[in-house]
């Protein structure tokens, strides 16, 4: 058997294993398969592999083990498009089982903030104005500031936030993304400041699910194409920084996602790619296709390319798992054009795309806070460029934690 067909066979074997363990109805809440189940099925697959070369057996075993033991927690997808002439776009999908209230908000410069985490909350004043997408109007889950920095929050079951040490400043998870949009114009600036001025993040319950803690990781991207992935693991902040980190989904942790992507790099993507809605499969598809789509400085072509990738990684509407809201249908998608500072929005249940040109927004302190009410699941129909449709509003209260 030649090398190419050998690899294709083994990818089909991986498909067989991952399809067996990874359906949304098999494991929920980020649980890995039971140890006995994992061992039995991996042993069965490895017996098939033994007749091939030892190097490949090692690679295949590693990949199978990673897939079999990974947390099977799916939610959203984020990917960065690196086009010519500094045409940088960030696209993401939002997946959730329940109807979701997400509105667009404009926050001006000069807003006084605190971390909403008790007496040692971090305090700051917004340096940059931003336009954000809210989560239930008590958190920022996505957005872009006037300097072109984009922040995206995605689910990560593996997240473990630090215990209170009694001295380090703290911040509610609900305002974590907003802090970066308020404070930094570039990814490099944000990462450098995080390293020299650390703070801790505190989580709270998922909406309407008492006792179930929200667990997310955060991505940052900017107009230069730079990127960073921030994860809280075992109480420590882990940062992956560099333009190569352009894709993010959910579990397993980012270092394991990168290992899975490396495994697929020698495969012809026109022949085979993982096709389920699970996080590792979406990661591989998005990371592969974002480099294959047409690369153009034409904003219409670039947006179409980025949106096509994020649609490919979306979950069909109506799919959900009651006990795991993060294994769910795609509710909406957005694409942020860093170069032109245009923010495109698409609801899964609306027939058209609309957008906001941030250069048309007034971010001065005197302009105040404004909101575009989109309704639950963004059912309010919008057409074309909508910067003139925002109306004055009182800022929402970020969810506090004790």
C-alpha positions in Angstrom: 0.0 0.0 0.0 1.5 3.4 -0.9 1.9 6.3 1.5 -1.1 8.3 0.3 -3.6 5.5 0.3 -2.1 4.2 3.6 -2.8 7.6 5.2 -6.3 7.8 3.7 -7.2 4.4 5.2 -6.0 5.5 8.6 -8.0 8.7 8.4 -11.1 6.5 7.7 -10.2 4.5 10.7 -10.0 7.7 12.8 -13.4 8.7 11.4 -14.8 5.3 12.5 -13.5 5.7 16.0 -14.4 9.4 16.4 -17.9 8.8 15.0 -18.4 6.0 17.5 -17.4 8.2 20.4 -18.2 11.7 19.4 -21.9 12.0 18.6 -23.6 14.8 20.5 -26.0 12.2 22.0 -23.2 10.0 23.3 -21.2 12.2 25.7 -22.2 15.6 27.1 -20.9 18.3 29.4 -17.4 17.8 28.0 -17.0 14.3 29.5 -14.4 12.1 27.9 -15.5 8.5 27.0 -15.2 6.0 29.9 -11.7 4.6 30.2 -12.7 1.0 29.6 -14.6 2.0 26.5 -11.6 4.0 25.2 -9.1 1.3 25.8 -11.2 -1.4 24.2 -11.9 0.6 21.0 -8.4 1.9 20.6 -7.0 -1.6 21.0 -9.3 -2.8 18.3 -8.1 -0.1 15.9 -4.4 -0.5 16.7 -4.6 -4.2 15.8 -5.7 -3.1 12.3 -2.8 -0.7 12.2 -0.1 -3.1 13.2 0.5 -4.4 9.7 1.8 -0.9 8.6 5.0 0.8 9.5 5.9 1.7 13.0 6.2 5.4 12.4 2.7 5.6 11.1 1.4 3.4 13.9 2.8 5.9 16.4 1.2 8.9 14.6 -2.1 7.1 14.2 -2.2 5.9 17.8 -1.4 9.5 19.0 -4.3 10.9 16.9 -6.7 8.2 18.0 -5.8 8.7 21.6 -6.3 12.5 21.3 -9.6 12.1 19.7 -10.8 9.4 22.0 -9.9 11.3 25.2 -10.8 14.8 24.1 -13.6 16.7 25.7 -16.6 16.4 23.4 -17.9 19.9 23.9 -18.8 21.8 20.9 -19.9 25.4 20.5 -18.5 28.1 18.2 -15.9 28.5 15.6 -13.5 31.5 14.9 -11.1 31.9 12.0 -8.9 34.7 10.7 -8.6 35.4 6.9 -5.2 36.8 5.8 -5.8 38.4 2.4 -3.4 40.4 0.3 -2.8 44.2 0.9 -3.5 43.7 4.6 -7.1 42.6 4.0 -7.6 40.9 7.4 -11.0 39.5 8.5 -12.1 37.6 11.6 -15.2 35.4 11.2 -17.0 33.5 14.0 -20.2 31.6 14.6 -22.3 31.5 17.8 -23.8 28.1 18.6 -26.2 27.6 21.5 -29.1 25.3 22.3 -31.5 27.9 23.7 -32.9 31.1 22.0 -30.3 33.7 22.6 -30.6 37.5 23.1 -27.8 39.2 21.3 -27.9 42.9 20.5 -25.4 45.3 19.0 -24.1 48.0 21.3 -21.9 51.0 20.8 -19.7 51.9 23.8 -17.8 55.3 23.6 -14.4 56.2 24.8 -14.1 57.4 28.4 -16.5 54.9 30.1 -15.5 54.2 33.7 -15.5 50.4 34.3 -14.8 48.0 37.1 -14.4 44.2 36.9 -17.7 43.4 38.6 -15.9 40.9 40.9 -16.1 42.4 44.4 -13.9 44.8 46.3 -10.7 44.0 44.5 -12.2 44.4 41.0 -9.9 45.8 38.4 -10.8 49.4 37.4 -10.2 51.2 34.2 -11.5 53.9 31.8 -12.1 52.9 28.2 -9.4 54.2 25.9 -11.1 53.0 22.7 -14.7 53.0 21.6 -16.2 49.7 20.5 -19.1 48.1 18.8 -20.0 44.8 20.5 -22.4 41.8 20.4 -23.9 41.1 23.7 -24.7 37.8 25.3 -28.2 38.2 27.0 -27.4 41.8 27.5 -25.1 41.1 30.5 -21.8 40.2 28.8 -19.7 41.0 25.7 -19.2 37.9 23.6 -17.9 39.5 20.4 -16.9 42.9 19.0 -14.5 45.3 17.4 -13.0 48.5 18.6 -12.2 51.7 16.7 -8.5 50.6 16.4 -9.5 47.4 14.6 -9.0 45.0 17.6 -11.5 42.1 17.6 -12.3 39.9 20.6 -14.3 36.6 20.5 -15.4 34.5 23.4 -16.0 30.8 22.8 -16.9 27.9 25.0 -14.1 25.7 26.6 -15.2 23.1 29.1 -11.6 22.5 30.1 -11.3 26.0 31.5 -10.3 26.1 35.2 -10.2 29.6 36.7 -7.9 30.6 39.5 -8.7 30.5 43.2 -8.9 33.8 44.9 -5.4 34.5 46.4 -6.6 37.5 48.4 -4.3 40.0 46.5 -4.6 39.7 42.7 -7.1 42.1 41.0 -10.2 40.2 39.7 -12.6 40.5 36.9 -16.0 38.9 36.0 -15.9 36.6 33.0 -18.8 38.7 31.6 -16.6 41.7 31.0 -13.4 40.0 30.1 -13.7 40.5 26.3 -14.9 44.1 26.8 -11.7 44.9 28.9 -9.5 44.2 25.9 -11.7 46.2 23.5 -11.7 49.1 25.9 -8.0 49.0 26.5 -5.9 48.0 23.6 -5.3 48.8 19.9 -3.3 45.7 19.0 -2.8 42.1 20.1 0.9 42.6 20.9 0.0 45.5 23.3 -2.7 43.4 25.0 -0.4 40.3 25.5 2.5 42.5 26.8 0.3 44.2 29.3 -1.3 40.9 30.5 2.2 39.6 31.2 3.2 42.6 33.2 -0.1 43.5 34.9 -1.9 40.2 35.6 -5.4 39.8 36.9 -7.7 36.9 37.6 -11.0 36.0 36.0 -14.0 34.8 38.0 -16.8 32.9 36.4 -20.6 32.6 37.2 -23.5 30.4 36.3 -24.7 29.8 32.7 -28.0 31.7 32.1 -31.0 29.8 33.4 -28.8 26.9 34.5 -28.0 27.4 38.2 -24.9 25.4 39.3 -23.5 25.1 35.8 -20.5 27.5 35.5 -19.7 29.4 32.3 -16.4 28.3 30.9 -14.9 30.1 27.9 -11.6 31.0 26.2 -10.9 34.2 24.4 -9.4 35.1 21.0 -7.9 38.4 19.9 -7.0 39.6 16.4 -6.0 42.9 14.9 -5.5 44.8 11.7 -2.0 43.4 11.2 -3.2 39.8 11.2 -1.7 39.1 14.7 -3.7 36.8 16.9 -3.8 35.4 20.4 -5.7 32.6 22.2 -6.2 33.0 25.9 -7.1 30.0 28.0 -7.4 29.5 31.8 -6.1 26.0 32.5 -5.5 24.6 36.0 -5.9 28.2 37.3 -3.2 29.6 35.1 -3.5 31.9 32.0 -2.0 30.2 28.9 -1.5 32.5 25.9 -0.8 31.3 22.3 0.4 34.5 20.5 1.2 34.8 16.8 -0.5 35.3 13.4 -0.4 31.5 12.9 -3.0 31.0 15.6 -5.8 32.0 13.3 -8.4 29.2 14.1 -10.2 28.4 17.3 -13.1 26.3 18.2 -13.7 24.6 21.6 -12.4 21.6 23.5 -9.9 20.1 23.7 -7.4 22.7 24.9 -5.6 24.6 22.2 -2.3 22.7 22.3 -4.2 19.5 21.6 -6.1 21.1 18.8 -2.8 22.1 17.2 -1.6 18.5 17.4 -4.8 17.3 15.6 -4.3 19.9 12.9 -0.7 18.8 12.4 -1.9 15.2 12.0 -4.1 16.2 9.1 -1.6 18.4 7.2 -0.3 15.7 5.0 -3.8 14.7 3.8 -5.2 16.0 0.5 -8.2 18.1 1.7 -9.9 17.5 -1.6 -10.1 13.8 -0.8 -10.9 13.7 2.8 -11.5 16.0 5.8 -13.4 15.3 9.1 -17.0 16.3 8.6 -18.9 16.2 11.9 -20.0 19.2 13.9 -17.6 18.4 16.8 -15.0 20.9 17.8 -11.9 19.1 16.5 -13.5 18.4 13.2 -14.6 22.0 12.8 -11.2 23.2 13.7 -9.5 21.1 11.0 -12.0 22.1 8.3 -11.9 25.8 9.2 -8.1 25.9 9.4 -7.8 24.1 6.1 -10.4 26.0 4.1 -9.4 29.5 5.2 -6.1 28.9 3.4 -7.8 27.4 0.3 -10.5 30.0 -0.4 -9.8 32.9 -2.8 -7.4 35.4 -1.3 -8.5 38.9 -2.4 -8.2 42.5 -1.3 -11.7 43.1 -2.8 -13.8 43.3 0.4 -16.8 41.6 -1.3 -14.7 38.6 -2.3 -12.9 38.5 1.0 -16.1 38.6 3.1 -17.7 36.0 0.9 -14.7 33.7 1.3 -14.5 34.2 5.1 -18.2 33.8 5.5 -18.2 30.6 3.4 -15.7 29.0 5.7 -17.6 29.9 8.9 -20.9 28.7 7.3 -19.1 25.4 6.5 -18.2 25.1 10.2 -21.7 25.9 11.4 -24.2 23.5 13.1 -27.5 22.9 11.2 -30.4 24.7 12.7 -32.5 22.8 15.2 -29.7 20.5 16.5 -29.3 20.7 20.3 -28.6 18.6 23.3 -30.7 19.6 26.3 -28.0 18.7 28.9 -25.2 20.4 27.0 -26.2 23.8 25.6 -22.8 24.1 24.0 -23.6 21.2 21.7 -26.0 23.1 19.6 -27.3 24.9 16.5 -25.6 28.0 15.1 -27.6 31.1 16.1 -25.6 33.8 14.2 -22.4 34.5 12.4 -20.3 37.6 12.1 -17.3 38.8 10.0 -15.2 41.7 11.1 -13.2 43.5 8.3 -10.2 45.0 10.2 -9.0 47.0 7.3 -12.2 48.8 6.4 -13.6 48.5 10.0 -16.9 47.0 8.8 -18.7 44.5 11.0 -21.0 42.0 9.1 -23.8 40.2 10.9 -25.9 37.2 9.8 -28.7 35.6 11.8 -29.4 31.9 11.0 -33.1 32.7 10.7 -33.0 35.9 8.7 -32.6 35.9 4.9 -30.0 38.6 4.5 -26.6 40.0 5.7 -26.4 43.4 7.2 -23.4 45.4 8.4 -22.1 48.3 10.4 -19.4 50.7 9.2 -17.6 51.6 12.4 -16.2 54.8 10.7 -19.8 56.1 10.7 -20.1 55.7 14.4 -19.3 58.5 16.9 -17.2 57.0 19.7 -16.7 60.3 21.5 -17.7 60.4 25.2 -20.4 63.0 24.4 -22.1 60.6 22.0 -23.1 58.2 24.8 -24.1 54.6 24.6 -26.3 53.4 21.8 -28.0 50.1 20.9 -29.4 48.3 17.9 -32.2 46.0 19.2 -32.1 42.8 17.2 -34.4 40.7 19.4 -34.1 37.1 20.4 -31.9 35.2 17.9 -31.6 38.4 15.9 -35.1 38.1 14.5 -35.4 41.9 13.9 -34.9 42.2 10.1 -32.1 44.6 9.1 -31.0 45.6 5.6 -27.7 46.9 4.4 -25.6 49.3 6.4 -27.2 50.1 9.7 -24.9 52.5 11.6 -27.7 55.1 11.5 -30.2 52.7 13.2 -28.6 52.7 16.7 -30.6 54.6 19.3 -29.5 56.1 22.7 -29.7 53.6 25.6 -28.5 53.0 29.1 -25.6 50.6 29.2 -26.4 47.1 30.3 -25.1 45.8 33.6 -22.3 43.3 33.2 -23.0 40.2 35.2 -21.3 40.6 38.6 -19.7 37.8 40.6 -19.1 37.5 44.3 
